[in-house]
Amino acid sequence: MTDTRTLPQTASLDGAGLRRVLAVLCLTEITSWGILYYAFPVLSVSISADTGWSLPVIVAAFSLSQLAAALTGIPVGRIIDRVGPRAVMTAGSVLAVPSLLVVAAAPNLPIFYAGWLAAGIAMGAVLYPPAFAALTRWYGDGYVKALMILTLAAGLASTVFAPLTAALVDRYDWRTTYLVLAAILAIITVPGHLLGLRGRWPHPPVPTGTHPVDHRDASRSRAFLALVVALSLGAFAAFAGVFNLVPLLIEQGFSPSLAALTLGLGGVGQVLGRIGYLPLAARTTARTRIVVILAATSTALLGIASTTLALISVAIGAGLIRGIFTLIQATAITDRWGATHYGRLNGLMSAPVVIVMALAPWAGTALSSLTGSYAHAYLVLAAAAVLAAMVATASIPRVGEKGPGADDPASQDANCPR
C-alpha cells in the first residue's frame, strides 16, 4: 500500500494568529469577489447604455480578465509555495485598484480591455486559489474546516456587493460607482493582506511513504489529467447552468422576479452544501466524493421538470451541489498528493477550470440557440456532468504512482480529511 500522507507540520502561528489570518481572508475574499467579480454583472447593462458598446463586447472584456486570472494563478501558486501569500496577495490588491480606475475612466474599448486585463491579473493573485493555498499550509491538519469557513464567508460577496453596486449606480453612474468600489477595495484589501497575513511561512510538510511526491511527476500523471478534465467538465455544467438559470425559468413560465428569487435561493443551497462538507468528507473517500458530486451537478432535472415547485427545489439542490463542488476543488490536491506542493499543483489544476468558468455563460447561451431551447441545453449540460463523473473515477493515483494508493480503500480513507 502506498502512503504519501504528509507529516504534521510545526505550527508557525499560534491560535490567535490562525484566527487573524482566517478572519482577514474572509473579509478580503468577500470584498475582492464582490468588487472585482460580482459588481460587473450589475453594471454591464449601464456600461453598454452609456458607452454604446454592445453587451457581448463588454462581457468579452470581463471574460478576458478571467483568462488572465487563470494564467496568473500558475506562477502565483509557485510563489506562494516558496514565500507565502503576504507579498503576492498584497501586490494583487495594489494592482486591482488602478485597474478599476482605468476601467472607470476608459474612453474607448482598447483601454477598457486593458483595464480588465490588469484586473484579471490582480484576481489571479487575490481570489480563491491563493487564499486556499495560504490556509492549507498554515492550518495543517485543520485546513478543511478553515476552507469551509472561508467559502461560507466569501459566499456573502454577491449578497453584500450586488445590492450595494445597484444602489450606487442608481444614484451616480457606472464610472463613479467603480471609483467608489475601488476606494473600498483599497481601504480593506491592501492593509488587510499587508498586515493581516504576517507571520512565519512554515516549511512544506514532508511527505511520507515509499514514493515521495514530486510536483513534476504529479502534474504529468494520468490521475492529474483526469482530475483537471473532470473538474473542468463539472465547472462547465455547473456555471453554464447557474448563469442561464433565469432565462430557463422565464422560458418555463416564471416571472422575472420569481426567476431571480429562485436564483437567490440557489445561494442558500450553496451555504448548506458547504456546511455539510465536513461530515461528507469524514464518511467518504476522495474518489467517492468527486464522482458523486460531479454526477449530481447533472442539470437533467432542470431540463425535464416543469412545475414551479419542482424547478425551485431542483435549483436549490443545484446550489447545494455547487457549494460542495467548491470545496471538492479546494481539497482535491491535498486529498491526492498532500500539501507539500499545493500552490503549484493547485495553480496548474485551477487554470483550465477558471478558463472554462469564464466561457461557460456564453457557451450555455450558445447551446440554447443550437438546441432550440434552454431546457434542451440543460440536457446537454447534464451529459457533460455525467461524463465528468466517469472521468473522475481515474482521478486518484494508482498504486505505483506518485501519490496515495487509490486502489487501496484503506489508503484512500487515510487520506480523507477528518
C-alpha positions in Angstrom: 0.0 0.0 0.0 1.4 3.4 -1.0 1.0 6.1 1.7 2.1 9.6 0.9 0.3 11.4 3.6 2.3 14.4 4.9 3.7 14.6 8.4 2.0 17.1 10.7 3.9 20.4 10.3 5.2 22.5 13.2 2.8 25.4 13.7 4.2 28.8 12.7 1.2 30.7 14.1 -0.5 30.4 17.4 -4.2 30.1 17.8 -4.7 33.9 17.7 -2.5 34.2 14.6 -4.5 31.5 12.8 -7.8 33.2 13.7 -6.4 36.5 12.5 -5.3 35.1 9.1 -8.7 33.4 8.6 -10.7 36.5 9.6 -8.6 38.7 7.3 -9.0 36.3 4.4 -12.8 36.1 4.9 -13.0 39.9 4.8 -10.7 40.3 1.8 -12.3 37.5 -0.2 -15.8 38.9 0.4 -14.5 42.3 -0.8 -12.4 41.1 -3.7 -15.1 38.8 -5.1 -17.8 41.4 -4.5 -16.0 44.2 -6.3 -13.8 42.5 -8.9 -16.3 39.9 -9.9 -19.9 40.4 -8.8 -20.1 44.1 -9.5 -19.7 43.6 -13.2 -22.9 41.8 -13.9 -24.8 44.5 -12.1 -23.1 47.3 -14.1 -22.7 45.7 -17.5 -26.1 47.0 -18.8 -25.4 50.5 -17.6 -21.9 50.4 -19.2 -23.5 49.4 -22.6 -26.2 52.0 -22.4 -23.8 54.8 -21.5 -21.0 54.0 -24.0 -22.9 52.5 -26.9 -20.6 49.4 -26.8 -22.5 46.2 -27.3 -23.2 43.9 -24.3 -21.3 40.9 -25.9 -18.2 43.1 -26.5 -18.3 44.3 -22.9 -18.8 40.8 -21.5 -15.8 39.7 -23.6 -13.6 42.1 -21.8 -14.7 40.5 -18.5 -14.1 37.0 -19.9 -10.6 38.2 -20.9 -10.0 39.1 -17.3 -10.9 35.6 -16.2 -8.5 34.1 -18.7 -5.8 36.4 -17.3 -6.6 35.3 -13.8 -6.3 31.6 -14.8 -2.9 32.0 -16.3 -1.7 34.3 -13.4 -2.6 31.6 -10.9 0.1 29.2 -12.2 3.1 31.4 -11.2 1.2 32.7 -8.1 1.0 29.2 -6.8 4.7 28.7 -7.2 5.5 31.9 -5.4 3.2 31.1 -2.5 4.7 27.7 -2.1 8.1 29.4 -1.7 7.5 32.6 0.3 3.8 32.6 1.4 0.8 34.6 0.5 1.5 38.0 2.0 3.6 39.6 -0.7 1.7 38.2 -3.7 -1.8 38.9 -2.3 -0.8 42.5 -1.3 0.6 43.1 -4.7 -2.6 41.8 -6.3 -4.7 44.1 -4.2 -2.5 47.1 -5.0 -2.8 46.3 -8.8 -6.5 45.8 -8.5 -7.2 49.4 -7.5 -5.6 51.3 -10.5 -7.0 48.5 -12.8 -10.6 49.5 -11.8 -9.7 53.2 -12.1 -8.6 52.5 -15.7 -11.9 50.7 -16.3 -13.9 53.6 -14.8 -12.1 56.2 -16.9 -11.8 54.2 -20.2 -12.7 56.5 -23.1 -12.6 53.6 -25.6 -12.7 49.9 -25.9 -8.9 49.2 -26.1 -8.3 51.0 -22.7 -11.4 49.3 -21.2 -10.0 45.9 -22.3 -6.5 46.9 -20.9 -8.1 47.7 -17.5 -9.9 44.4 -17.4 -6.7 42.5 -18.4 -4.9 44.1 -15.5 -7.8 43.4 -13.2 -7.7 39.8 -14.2 -4.0 39.5 -13.3 -5.0 41.0 -9.9 -7.8 38.5 -9.5 -5.3 35.6 -10.1 -3.4 36.9 -7.1 -6.2 37.6 -4.6 -9.2 35.3 -5.2 -9.7 31.7 -4.0 -6.6 29.8 -5.2 -4.0 31.8 -3.3 -6.3 32.0 -0.3 -6.8 28.3 -0.3 -3.0 27.8 -0.6 -2.5 30.1 2.4 -4.9 28.3 4.7 -3.9 24.8 3.6 -0.2 25.4 4.6 -0.9 27.5 7.8 -3.7 25.3 9.2 -2.0 22.0 8.5 -4.4 19.1 9.5 -7.2 21.6 10.2 -7.3 23.0 6.7 -10.7 21.6 5.7 -12.5 23.4 8.4 -10.7 26.6 7.6 -11.5 26.3 3.9 -15.2 25.7 4.8 -15.4 28.8 6.9 -13.7 30.9 4.2 -16.0 29.7 1.4 -19.0 30.3 3.7 -17.9 33.9 4.2 -17.0 34.5 0.6 -20.4 33.2 -0.4 -21.7 36.5 1.0 -19.8 38.5 -1.6 -22.8 38.8 -4.0 -25.2 39.3 -1.1 -23.3 42.3 0.1 -21.9 43.9 -3.1 -24.6 43.3 -5.7 -27.2 45.4 -3.8 -24.5 48.0 -2.9 -23.4 48.3 -6.5 -27.0 48.6 -7.7 -27.7 51.4 -5.1 -24.5 53.3 -6.2 -25.3 53.1 -9.9 -28.9 54.2 -9.3 -27.6 57.3 -7.5 -24.5 58.0 -9.6 -23.3 56.4 -12.9 -21.2 53.3 -13.6 -17.9 55.2 -13.7 -18.4 56.8 -10.3 -19.6 53.5 -8.9 -16.4 51.9 -9.9 -14.4 54.7 -8.4 -16.2 54.2 -5.1 -15.7 50.5 -5.2 -12.0 50.9 -6.0 -11.7 53.1 -2.9 -13.4 50.4 -0.8 -11.1 47.8 -2.3 -8.0 49.8 -1.4 -9.1 50.5 2.2 -10.0 46.9 3.0 -7.8 44.6 1.0 -4.4 46.3 0.8 -3.9 46.8 4.5 -5.7 43.5 5.2 -3.3 41.5 3.2 -0.2 43.5 4.2 -0.9 43.5 7.9 -3.2 40.5 8.4 -1.1 37.9 6.6 2.1 38.5 8.5 3.7 35.6 10.3 6.4 33.0 9.5 5.5 30.8 6.5 6.0 27.2 7.6 8.2 24.8 5.6 6.2 22.5 3.4 5.2 19.3 5.2 7.4 16.4 4.3 5.6 13.6 2.6 6.0 10.1 4.0 5.7 6.7 2.4 7.5 4.6 -0.2 7.1 7.1 -3.1 7.7 10.8 -2.1 5.6 13.2 -4.0 7.3 15.2 -6.8 5.2 18.0 -8.2 6.5 17.3 -11.8 5.6 13.7 -11.5 2.2 14.5 -10.1 1.3 17.1 -12.7 2.2 14.7 -15.5 0.3 11.8 -14.1 -2.8 10.1 -15.5 -4.6 10.9 -12.3 -3.8 14.7 -12.5 -5.0 14.9 -16.1 -8.2 13.0 -15.2 -8.7 15.4 -12.3 -8.3 18.5 -14.5 -10.7 17.2 -17.2 -13.3 16.1 -14.7 -13.3 19.4 -12.8 -13.4 21.4 -16.0 -16.4 19.5 -17.3 -18.1 19.8 -13.9 -17.4 23.5 -13.8 -18.8 23.9 -17.3 -22.0 22.1 -16.3 -22.4 24.0 -13.0 -21.5 27.5 -14.2 -23.3 27.4 -17.5 -26.3 26.1 -15.5 -26.3 28.9 -12.9 -25.7 31.7 -15.4 -28.6 30.6 -17.6 -31.0 29.6 -14.9 -33.0 32.8 -15.1 -33.6 32.6 -18.8 -34.6 28.9 -18.4 -37.1 29.7 -15.7 -38.6 32.5 -17.7 -38.9 30.1 -20.7 -40.7 27.7 -18.3 -43.3 30.5 -17.4 -41.7 32.1 -14.3 -41.9 35.8 -13.9 -38.6 37.6 -14.0 -38.9 38.4 -10.2 -39.7 34.8 -9.3 -36.8 33.6 -11.5 -34.4 36.0 -9.8 -35.7 34.8 -6.4 -35.1 31.2 -7.4 -31.5 32.1 -8.4 -31.0 33.7 -5.0 -32.4 30.5 -3.2 -29.6 28.6 -5.0 -27.2 30.7 -3.0 -28.9 29.4 0.2 -28.3 25.9 -1.1 -24.6 26.7 -1.6 -24.3 27.7 2.1 -25.9 24.4 3.2 -23.6 22.4 0.9 -20.5 24.0 2.4 -21.8 23.4 5.9 -22.3 19.8 5.0 -18.9 19.2 3.5 -17.1 18.3 6.8 -19.5 15.3 7.7 -19.4 14.3 4.0 -15.5 14.3 4.0 -15.5 12.3 7.2 -17.6 9.5 5.8 -16.4 9.1 2.2 -13.2 8.6 0.2 -11.8 11.2 -2.2 -12.9 9.1 -5.2 -16.5 8.7 -3.9 -16.9 12.4 -3.1 -15.8 13.7 -6.5 -17.7 11.1 -8.5 -20.9 11.5 -6.6 -20.8 15.4 -6.6 -19.9 15.6 -10.3 -22.7 13.3 -11.2 -25.0 15.3 -9.0 -24.2 18.5 -10.9 -26.3 17.0 -13.7 -28.9 19.5 -14.7 -31.2 17.0 -16.4 -34.0 17.6 -13.9 -33.9 21.3 -14.7 -34.4 20.4 -18.4 -37.2 18.0 -17.6 -39.1 19.5 -14.6 -42.0 21.8 -15.5 -43.9 22.6 -12.2 -42.9 25.6 -10.2 -42.2 23.7 -7.0 -40.1 21.1 -8.8 -38.0 23.7 -10.6 -37.4 25.7 -7.4 -36.5 22.6 -5.4 -34.0 21.4 -8.1 -32.5 24.9 -8.3 -31.9 24.9 -4.5 -30.4 21.4 -4.8 -28.1 22.5 -7.6 -26.9 25.4 -5.4 -26.1 22.9 -2.6 -24.1 20.8 -5.0 -22.2 23.9 -6.3 -21.3 24.7 -2.7 -19.8 21.2 -2.2 -18.1 21.4 -5.6 -16.1 24.5 -4.5 -14.7 22.5 -1.5 -14.1 19.4 -3.7 -11.9 21.6 -5.9 -10.2 23.3 -2.9 -9.2 20.0 -1.3 -8.6 17.9 -4.5 -4.8 18.3 -4.5 -4.3 17.7 -0.8 -6.6 14.6 -0.9 -4.4 13.1 -3.6 -0.8 14.4 -3.3 -0.6 16.1 0.1 0.1 19.7 0.9 3.8 19.8 0.0 3.4 21.4 -3.4 -0.2 22.6 -3.0 0.3 26.1 -4.5 2.0 24.8 -7.7 -0.4 21.9 -8.3 -3.5 23.9 -7.4 -2.5 26.7 -9.8 -2.0 24.2 -12.7 -5.3 22.5 -11.9 -7.2 25.7 -11.4 -6.1 27.4 -14.7 -8.2 25.3 -17.1 -11.1 25.2 -14.7 -11.2 29.0 -14.4 -11.0 29.3 -18.2 -14.0 27.0 -18.6 -15.8 29.0 -16.0 -15.1 32.2 -17.9 -16.5 30.7 -21.2 -19.4 28.7 -19.6 -22.0 31.6 -19.5 -21.6 32.3 -23.2 -21.5 28.6 -24.1 -24.7 27.9 -22.2 -26.4 30.6 -24.2 -25.0 29.3 -27.4 -26.2 25.8 -26.6 -29.8 27.1 -26.1 -29.6 28.5 -29.6 -28.2 25.4 -31.1 -30.7 23.0 -29.4 -33.7 25.3 -29.7 -34.5 25.9 -26.0 -32.8 26.3 -22.6 -34.5 23.1 -21.5 -32.7 21.2 -24.2 -29.4 23.0 -23.4 -29.7 21.8 -19.8 -29.9 18.2 -21.0 -26.6 18.7 -22.8 -25.1 20.1 -19.7 -26.3 17.1 -17.8 -24.5 14.8 -20.2 -21.3 16.9 -19.6 -21.7 16.3 -15.8 -22.2 12.5 -16.3 -19.0 12.4 -18.4 -17.2 14.4 -15.7 -18.2 11.8 -13.1 -16.9 9.0 -15.4 -13.6 10.7 -15.9 -13.3 11.4 -12.2 -13.1 7.7 -11.4 -9.5 7.8 -12.8 -8.5 10.9 -10.8 -7.0 9.1 -7.9 -3.3 8.0 -8.2 -2.9 4.3 -8.6 -0.6 2.1 -6.6 2.9 2.7 -8.0 2.2 6.3 -9.0 3.5 9.3 -7.0 0.5 9.6 -4.8 -1.8 7.7 -2.4 -2.8 4.2 -3.3 -6.2 4.9 -4.9 -6.8 1.2 -5.5 -6.4 0.6 -1.8 -9.5 1.7 0.2 -7.6 1.9 3.4 -5.2 4.3 1.8 -8.0 6.4 0.4 -9.7 6.5 3.8 -6.5 7.6 5.4 -6.2 10.5 3.1 -9.7 11.7 3.7 -9.7 14.9 5.8 -11.4 14.3 9.1 
